[in-house]
Every structure is written in C-alpha cells, then in structure tokens.
Amino acid sequence: MRLRLLHAAALLLLAGCATVQSSQPAVPEAKEASVPAPAAAAAPAPAVPRGTPDSAGALALVEEGRTLQREKGEGGAADAIALYRRALALDPTCPQALWELGWSEQVRGRHEAALEAWTQLRALDANYPELSEHFPELVERVRQLRLLDALPDPGPLPPRDEHPADGPSLSVAAVGDVQLGMGWPPGHVVLPPDDARDVFTGVTETLGQADLRFGNLETVLADDGESKKCGKKSTKCYAFRVPTSFAKCLKAAGFDVMSIANNHAGDFGPEGRKSTMAALDAAGIRHSGPLGDIASFEVAGRRVALVGFSFGSDVYRIQDLGVARKLVADLKKRHDLVFVSFHGGAEGVGAARVPPGVEMFLGENRGDVRAFAHTVVDAGADLVLGSSPHLLRALELYKGRLIAYSLGNFSTWDTFNLSGPLGITGVLKVSVAPNGVATRVELVPAIIEKPGRPVLDKARQGVTLVRTLSVLDFGTPLLDETGVWQLPPAPAQAARAQ
C-alpha cells in the first residue's frame, strides 16, 4: 500500500474536516472525460443522517482508519473503509475521509469505488493536496481496467498441444529478483561502485547463452524523488531507488526484457515508475509492469509477448484469475509465444514450499500462485516465471509448459538478507519449441556473494534445493542431478535415430 506521511495532522484537527484547503491546481477536466462510462455504477455511499456535522469526531475516525491501514496493509483495508464511511456519516463534507477512502478502496482492488470517492472529493475541494497528481492516475487505471473487463471471454479453450512442433527452439535465460542497493534515504545510501558495472560479471557469460534474457527488476531507476511508502517510524519497510545510469549495467549483463510488476517498482510513486520505464527504454530493455505496459517484440523469428502480474493496485493483479485468463488468451491470438511473469506468494525462509490456496503475507493477499500459473497456461501461456519469496521454489511441468514458482534473489548490494537459502540462486535456461512446449530445462546454480554479486556455484546447491522442493510439492524432481531435464524423443524420432 502507499503509506502517506500525515503532514499537518494537528492543523487538520484544529480546522475541522470541511475547512482544509490546498494550493494545488485543480485536475484538468479532459482526463476525466477520457474514461468511458462503467457498465454498472459503483455502490453509492451510505445515506448520511441530517444534522450538524461532527468534524472532530469524523477526523478521529479518519486517524483511526489511517493507523489501522498502516499497521495491517491490505488486511486492514476493509476495516479502514468502514471507519471512513462512519466518518462521512458524521460529516459528509470531510475531505480527508473521502481521500483515505479512495486509497483504501484501491488497496482492495476496488478502483470504481475509489474513483467515486475521489470524484466526490473533487466536487467538494478540487484543490485538495495531491488530488491533482493522483486523480488522473486513478482515472487512467480505471480506463485500463474497463478495457480489460471489455475483453471478450474466450469461452472453452482448446487443449494445449503437449507435443513440440517442428522447427528450431527459442532459448530463454531467466533470473529472479534484481536489486542493486539503495540510493535513498540520503543518510543511508548503499550503492555498488562504478554504476554497478561489475555486479553481473560472474554470470554474464551464462546469461549470454540464450536468445532472450529476463529478470525481475525489484528497484526504481530514478535520480531523485522522495518515497512516501514508509512512515517515519517504519522498521520493516523498504523503498529502493538507484540511479538511472544503472540501466547500462543491466544491458551490459545481457537483459532484454524485465518485469517491473512487483512491490518495489512503485516505491517512488508514478514518477518513479515513469523514470524506470524511460531508463529501460533508453537502454534498449523492454518491460512489463503497470496496467497497459506489456512487452511485445520479435526474437529469433517469433512474435513474443511478456506480461507481468503482481499483487497491488496499479498492476495486472495475480488475484484476478478471470482477467488473467482473458488477457493471456487475447495476447495468444496475436503472438506465437506468450510468457508470463508473476510476483506472488509469501516471503522468507519459511516460504520455500508452494502451498495450495491463497498465500498471505504481512496482511496482504499474495495470490494463489498454483491456481494462477495453471490458469494462464490453460489460456495460452508458454512459460511462467515467478518471484517474490526471495528464495528458489519448485519447478513444475504443466501441459508441456514450464512453471518456475520462484527464481529467488539474484543480486543486491548490502541490502537483502542472504543467509541460508536466501543466498542460493541460479540462471534458469529453458528451450521452447515453436508452439511453446518445453524441450529442455537447465538450472545453472549460483550463489550471491556479499555484498550482492551473483557467481556460479560449484557446490550446485540450487540444483539440490530445487529438486528437493519439486519432489515435495509436485512429486517429481524434474531436473536430474546435473540440473537438466530433457524432453524424451517421440517414438518415431527414436526409431529413426536407431
């Protein structure tokens, strides 16, 4: 969730809900007009009793809701919303209640309800602080979501062909969380030297042995900006930003496409996202992250799409299986291959297994990653690459397509905890046939040497770990002891070989 600093709280308590004004300009009307009318209006706010507004009581409820939302994250959103609506019942002209209501509705993924709250706020106080910045973003988000809702349901989908089509395979090298240190806050800057140019030298050759190289970029690329994600007293909240020049080291390492659909890509708000996308564009690295941002490109003669999913309010949500099914099926109509990345599941050393059902972490719904992965493969995805737990998880071969439930950490700089399995990583190399069927899988094991460089691991810990987890979760190690799985030749091919 976006945690906002509660500036001028004392002033608000003195002034009362209805009297606080802002010097910021109003939002241009053209932005709102760009959003088509919804198919069904959001549920109206409850009726407000008549009488003298209780501004002090309303503000007390707003502060209670803010505190609850900060402490419990997504898990506190529903209770916070109830408090904001009680505040509006006491004082229907309380702008703070409408402002916070809009944020909490977005945390729950209820963007239409959020837009309704902020539209009411704009009518009440068009110059409310930060409204001019964030209202257009919400309008665009709602527009994108309505476009997704308008995608036709693909109906019953044909079974996936599990036999590889003739033709040369496309090779993909994929890694997990790419983090490069901390350029903020000013008193705690920890960055690799020389624009991080040698962070990936230990694995660059391995990454280069593929037609396409992918990573999950878990940091913002920006040269300035303040984060409002973490409160002043936060001890378990982190906001990552590194200079835009670091994009050059990513390109030099070989990355062609990266996911920016994760819980750190938005650490510095919309401006940080824009800066990240601009820096990747300038370096020639494709990306997928916020709504509307899908990488579509040609490689080795194949038309490829890569779309990133995550939990959160401004991304393709891993929780929305119906939307994921429609989106992937639509992309498959226009591409030879569709690759899906996702940021989901719990985190830390206790999260190595892939449990059935929804995973919760710090009060947030982090998705049902098994159901999500199977849904997108059924809809047309040809490779599914997971992240978020910060450690390696099991591999699964499902309908001929590979699912990697977590590729773990891959790089950092004196930031991530690298103890035990958190420092074990690897480069996953996958060959896919022209129709997306996996023909060969290899995990090249690596470890992350402090302060955060990935290097190849002669002890091959990653292979042992993934084999063990794959047996526990899916009944087969998939990889052999050398870290390789190869699709057996078809009977006719075997006979010809003899």
LUMLOTI-654226 format. One record per residue (C-alpha): x, y, z; residue in one letter. Coordinates in steps of 0.5 Angstrom, whole numbers, padded with zeros to 4 digits, always signed. Example, Ala and Ser with C-alpha at 12.3 -4.5 7.8 and 13.67 -1.06 7.14 Angstrom:
REM residues 2
+0025-0009+0016a+0027-0002+0014s
//
This chain:
REM residues 498
+0000+0000+0000m+0002+0007-0001r+0003+0010+0006l+0003+0017+0006r+0006+0022+0011l+0001+0025+0016l+0003+0032+0015h-0001+0038+0018a-0005+0033+0022a-0005+0038+0028a-0008+0043+0023l-0013+0039+0021l-0015+0037+0028l-0016+0045+0029l-0019+0047+0023a-0024+0041+0022g-0026+0037+0016c-0029+0041+0012a-0025+0047+0012t-0018+0045+0010v-0016+0048+0003q-0010+0046-0002s-0006+0051-0006s-0005+0046-0011q-0009+0047-0018p-0015+0043-0020a-0015+0037-0024v-0016+0038-0032p-0023+0036-0034e-0020+0033-0040a-0017+0027-0036k-0024+0025-0033e-0027+0025-0040a-0023+0020-0043s-0026+0015-0038v-0032+0011-0041p-0038+0010-0037a-0038+0004-0033p-0042-0002-0035a-0045-0001-0028a-0044+0004-0023a-0040+0003-0016a-0045+0002-0010a-0047+0009-0007p-0044+0011+0000a-0049+0010+0005p-0054+0015+0007a-0052+0021+0011v-0056+0023+0017p-0058+0030+0017r-0056+0035+0023g-0050+0039+0025t-0043+0036+0022p-0039+0033+0028d-0032+0035+0025s-0028+0033+0031a-0031+0026+0031g-0030+0025+0024a-0023+0027+0024l-0022+0022+0030a-0025+0016+0026l-0020+0018+0020v-0014+0018+0024e-0016+0011+0027e-0017+0008+0020g-0010+0011+0018r-0007+0008+0023t-0010+0001+0022l-0009+0001+0015q-0001+0003+0016r-0001-0003+0021e-0004-0008+0017k-0003-0006+0010g-0008-0010+0005e-0011-0014+0011g-0014-0007+0015g-0017-0004+0008a-0024-0007+0010a-0024-0004+0017d-0021+0002+0015a-0026+0003+0010i-0032+0002+0015a-0028+0008+0019l-0028+0013+0014y-0035+0011+0012r-0037+0012+0019r-0033+0019+0019a-0037+0021+0013l-0044+0019+0017a-0042+0024+0022l-0039+0030+0017d-0041+0029+0010p-0036+0035+0008t-0030+0031+0011c-0025+0031+0005p-0020+0027+0009q-0025+0021+0010a-0026+0021+0002l-0019+0022+0001w-0017+0016+0005e-0023+0012+0003l-0020+0013-0004g-0013+0010-0003w-0016+0004+0002s-0021+0002-0004e-0015+0002-0009q-0011-0003-0004v-0017-0007-0004r-0017-0007-0012g-0024-0003-0012r-0022+0002-0017h-0029+0004-0019e-0031+0005-0012a-0024+0009-0011a-0026+0014-0017l-0033+0015-0014e-0030+0017-0007a-0025+0022-0011w-0030+0025-0015t-0034+0027-0009q-0028+0030-0006l-0026+0034-0013r-0033+0037-0013a-0032+0038-0005l-0025+0041-0006d-0022+0041-0013a-0015+0044-0009n-0014+0038-0004y-0007+0037-0003p-0004+0031-0008e-0011+0030-0011l-0009+0034-0018s-0003+0029-0018e-0006+0022-0017h-0013+0023-0019f-0011+0023-0027p-0007+0016-0025e-0013+0013-0022l-0017+0015-0028v-0012+0012-0033e-0012+0006-0028r-0020+0005-0029v-0020+0006-0036r-0015+0001-0037q-0019-0004-0032l-0025-0003-0036r-0021-0004-0042l-0019-0011-0039l-0026-0012-0037d-0029-0011-0044a-0024-0016-0047l-0029-0022-0050p-0029-0028-0045d-0025-0033-0049p-0030-0039-0047g-0028-0046-0047p-0021-0046-0049l-0018-0052-0054p-0013-0057-0050p-0006-0055-0050r-0001-0059-0055d+0004-0062-0051e+0008-0065-0057h+0013-0060-0059p+0012-0057-0066a+0018-0058-0071d+0023-0052-0072g+0028-0049-0068p+0027-0048-0061s+0028-0041-0057l+0032-0041-0051s+0031-0036-0045v+0035-0035-0039a+0031-0032-0033a+0033-0030-0026v+0030-0027-0020g+0030-0021-0016d+0035-0016-0019v+0036-0011-0014q+0042-0006-0014l+0043-0003-0007g+0040+0004-0004m+0040+0011-0007g+0035+0013-0001w+0034+0016+0004p+0040+0021+0004p+0043+0018+0010g+0043+0011+0008h+0046+0011+0001v+0049+0004+0000v+0051+0003-0008l+0056-0001-0012p+0062+0003-0015p+0062+0005-0022d+0055+0005-0023d+0055-0003-0022a+0058-0005-0028r+0062-0011-0025d+0056-0014-0021v+0054-0019-0026f+0061-0020-0029t+0061-0027-0026g+0054-0029-0029v+0055-0025-0036t+0057-0031-0040e+0052-0036-0038t+0046-0030-0039l+0049-0029-0046g+0048-0037-0048q+0041-0035-0050a+0036-0032-0055d+0032-0028-0049l+0034-0026-0042r+0029-0024-0037f+0030-0021-0030g+0025-0018-0024n+0028-0011-0023l+0026-0010-0016e+0028-0003-0015t+0026+0004-0018v+0031+0007-0023l+0031+0015-0021a+0036+0020-0020d+0032+0024-0015d+0025+0024-0011g+0022+0022-0004e+0019+0016-0002s+0012+0016+0001k+0012+0009+0002k+0015+0008+0009c+0013+0012+0015g+0018+0016+0020k+0018+0010+0025k+0018+0004+0020s+0023-0001+0022t+0021-0007+0017k+0019-0002+0011c+0024-0001+0005y+0024+0004-0001a+0029+0002-0007f+0032+0007-0011r+0038+0007-0015v+0041+0012-0021p+0038+0011-0028t+0045+0010-0030s+0045+0003-0027f+0041+0001-0033a+0047+0001-0037k+0050-0005-0033c+0043-0009-0034l+0044-0008-0041k+0051-0010-0041a+0049-0016-0037a+0045-0018-0043g+0038-0017-0040f+0033-0016-0046d+0026-0015-0042v+0025-0014-0035m+0019-0015-0030s+0017-0008-0026i+0011-0011-0024a+0013-0012-0016n+0012-0009-0009n+0018-0004-0010h+0017-0002-0017a+0012+0003-0014g+0017+0005-0008d+0017+0012-0011f+0010+0013-0014g+0008+0014-0021p+0014+0019-0023e+0019+0013-0020g+0015+0009-0025r+0016+0013-0031k+0023+0014-0029s+0024+0007-0029t+0021+0006-0036m+0025+0011-0039a+0031+0009-0037a+0030+0002-0039l+0027+0005-0046d+0034+0009-0046a+0038+0002-0045a+0034-0002-0050g+0031-0006-0045i+0023-0008-0046r+0019-0008-0039h+0012-0010-0037s+0009-0007-0030g+0004-0002-0029p-0003-0003-0033l-0002-0002-0040g+0005-0004-0040d+0006-0011-0044i+0013-0012-0048a+0011-0014-0055s+0017-0016-0059f+0020-0021-0064e+0026-0025-0063v+0029-0031-0067a+0023-0030-0072g+0018-0031-0067r+0013-0026-0064r+0013-0026-0057v+0009-0022-0051a+0011-0022-0044l+0006-0019-0039v+0008-0018-0031g+0003-0020-0026f+0003-0018-0018s-0001-0016-0012f-0002-0009-0011g-0007-0003-0014s-0003-0001-0021d-0001-0007-0024v-0005-0014-0027y-0007-0017-0021r-0005-0024-0019i-0011-0025-0015q-0016-0023-0021d-0016-0030-0025l-0021-0028-0030g-0018-0022-0032v-0011-0026-0033a-0015-0031-0037r-0018-0026-0042k-0011-0022-0042l-0007-0028-0044v-0012-0031-0049a-0012-0025-0052d-0005-0024-0053l-0004-0031-0055k-0008-0029-0061k-0003-0024-0064r+0003-0028-0061h+0007-0034-0063d+0009-0035-0055l+0007-0031-0049v+0011-0031-0043f+0008-0029-0036v+0012-0027-0030s+0009-0026-0023f+0011-0023-0017h+0007-0027-0011g+0007-0032-0005g+0010-0031+0002a+0017-0029+0003e+0023-0031+0007g+0026-0038+0009v+0019-0040+0012g+0016-0039+0005a+0020-0045+0001a+0014-0049-0001r+0008-0048-0006v+0002-0049-0002p-0005-0050-0005p-0009-0044-0004g-0008-0036-0003v-0002-0034+0001e-0002-0029+0006m+0004-0024+0008f+0004-0018+0012l-0003-0018+0012g-0003-0018+0004e-0007-0023+0000n-0001-0025-0005r-0005-0029-0009g-0006-0037-0010d+0000-0038-0015v-0001-0045-0017r-0008-0043-0019a-0006-0037-0022f+0000-0041-0026a-0005-0046-0028h-0010-0041-0031t-0005-0037-0035v-0002-0044-0038v-0009-0046-0040d-0010-0039-0043a-0004-0040-0047g+0002-0038-0043a+0008-0042-0046d+0013-0040-0040l+0011-0038-0033v+0017-0035-0028l+0015-0033-0021g+0019-0029-0016s+0017-0025-0009s+0019-0031-0004p+0027-0029-0004h+0029-0036-0005l+0028-0041-0010l+0022-0045-0010r+0020-0052-0014a+0019-0053-0022l+0013-0056-0025e+0012-0058-0032l+0004-0057-0033y+0001-0059-0040k+0008-0059-0043g+0010-0052-0041r+0015-0050-0035l+0013-0046-0029i+0018-0044-0024a+0015-0042-0018y+0020-0037-0015s+0027-0036-0018l+0029-0033-0012g+0034-0027-0010n+0039-0026-0016f+0043-0019-0014s+0043-0014-0009t+0048-0009-0005w+0049-0010+0002d+0041-0010+0003t+0038-0017+0002f+0039-0022+0008n+0043-0027+0004l+0043-0032+0010s+0042-0040+0008g+0037-0041+0002p+0036-0033+0001l+0043-0033-0002g+0042-0039-0006i+0040-0037-0014t+0041-0039-0021g+0040-0038-0028v+0034-0042-0031l+0035-0044-0038k+0029-0046-0042v+0028-0048-0049s+0022-0048-0052v+0019-0051-0059a+0015-0046-0064p+0009-0048-0060n+0011-0046-0053g+0013-0054-0051v+0019-0054-0046a+0024-0058-0050t+0030-0057-0045r+0031-0054-0038v+0037-0053-0034e+0039-0049-0028l+0046-0047-0028v+0047-0046-0020p+0050-0040-0017a+0050-0036-0010i+0050-0029-0008i+0057-0027-0005e+0057-0021-0001k+0055-0015-0001p+0051-0018-0007g+0054-0021-0013r+0052-0027-0017p+0057-0032-0018v+0057-0039-0021l+0057-0044-0015d+0061-0051-0016k+0057-0054-0010a+0051-0054-0014r+0047-0052-0008q+0041-0049-0012g+0040-0056-0016v+0040-0060-0010t+0035-0055-0007l+0030-0054-0013v+0030-0062-0014r+0028-0063-0006t+0023-0058-0007l+0020-0060-0013s+0019-0067-0010v+0016-0065-0004l+0011-0060-0008d+0010-0064-0014f+0012-0071-0014g+0018-0071-0018t+0025-0067-0018p+0024-0066-0026l+0032-0064-0026l+0037-0069-0026d+0043-0069-0021e+0046-0065-0026t+0041-0060-0026g+0038-0062-0033v+0031-0064-0036w+0031-0066-0043q+0024-0068-0047l+0025-0075-0049p+0025-0076-0056p+0018-0078-0059a+0018-0086-0061p+0018-0084-0069a+0024-0080-0068q+0028-0085-0063a+0027-0090-0068a+0030-0086-0074r+0036-0085-0069a+0037-0092-0069q
//
